[in-house]
Amino acid sequence: MSMVLRHPRGIAIVAAAAAIALCLVLAVAAAVADARGQATAIGLIATMNAPSEVPAPTGDVSAARGAFTATASQDGTGAGLSWSMTFDGLSGPATAAHIHVAPRGQPGPVVVPLCAPCTSPASGTASVDATVLAAIQTGGAYVNVHTDRNRAGEIRGQVGITAPLRTALGSRQEVPRPKGNVRRSTGSFVAAVAKEGTTGAVTWRLTFARLTGPALAAHIHIGRAGRAGPVAVALCGPCRNGQRGSAVLNAATLAALEAGRGYVNIHTRRNPAGEIRGQLPAAALRIG
């Protein structure tokens, strides 16, 4: 089962719900993030469709779609890309596919040729310089696929950055200290964060056991380890063990997650301020 989430600027995040953590961990296995969310490698994703293409494609392209994923690994001031792409429903054979630089809603020049002609699935490697890497990391790059019918491009997707997040929840991390017999209360939070420009989205899974009572709510808060902070993202309420979901992230929340200033906690009736908590590591969404 897959989930698609679109925030107001149109970013699309497509994730296999049953394998979200595994896929993203593998995609950025070489990444080493510091406290500011910088890394030696980052994951890239783009979901392509005809309505995103500029200028608008002609013909029956209602079924045309595609997906692009890549790992960008630091190489001097630029990066090396290892990419893969799938597509179907095009008006004809794919004559070429490229990475272009331009913000959402605008066409831009080709900076990375991917394949020509292309068959699905396709994969390869490429190098990008510092200028192109900066465009990718600020939401200013897109992938598109061209056909004879639509030589300027038939499907397009803005490139976003993805990173896995994982934390274990326990009562000892909670502030203020929870009441009752909470020594065996545990939980885990696994998520994928996607960023395009300054905003993004999170797709998550939450598990927990042996709480003092039903889980009334769970949130992502903004706060450093050992400090309580405000709610930034409502995850569920009430919550069930194994629950999944998706949420939009505003610029402030995304910046906090990149800086390692976010945590997840679960609230109960006995502990309305929170019974178990897990600090989130810095989201590796930028090459250093």
Buried (B, 14 or more C-beta within 10 A) or exposed (E): EEBEBEBEBEBBBBBEEEEBBEBBBEBBEEBEBEEBBBBBBBBBBBBBBBEBBBEEBEBEBEEBBBBBBBBBBBBEEBBBBBBEBBBEBBBEEBBBBBBBBBBBEEBBEEBBEBBEEBEBEBEBEBEBEEEBBBBBBBBBBBBBBBBEBBEBBBBBBBBBBBBBBBBEBBBEBBBEEBEBEBEEBBBBBBBBBBBBBBBBBBBBBBBBEEBBEEBBBBBBBBBBEEEBBEEBBEBBEEBEEEBBBBBBBBEEBBBBBBBBBBBBBBBBEBBEBBBBBBBBBBBBBBBE
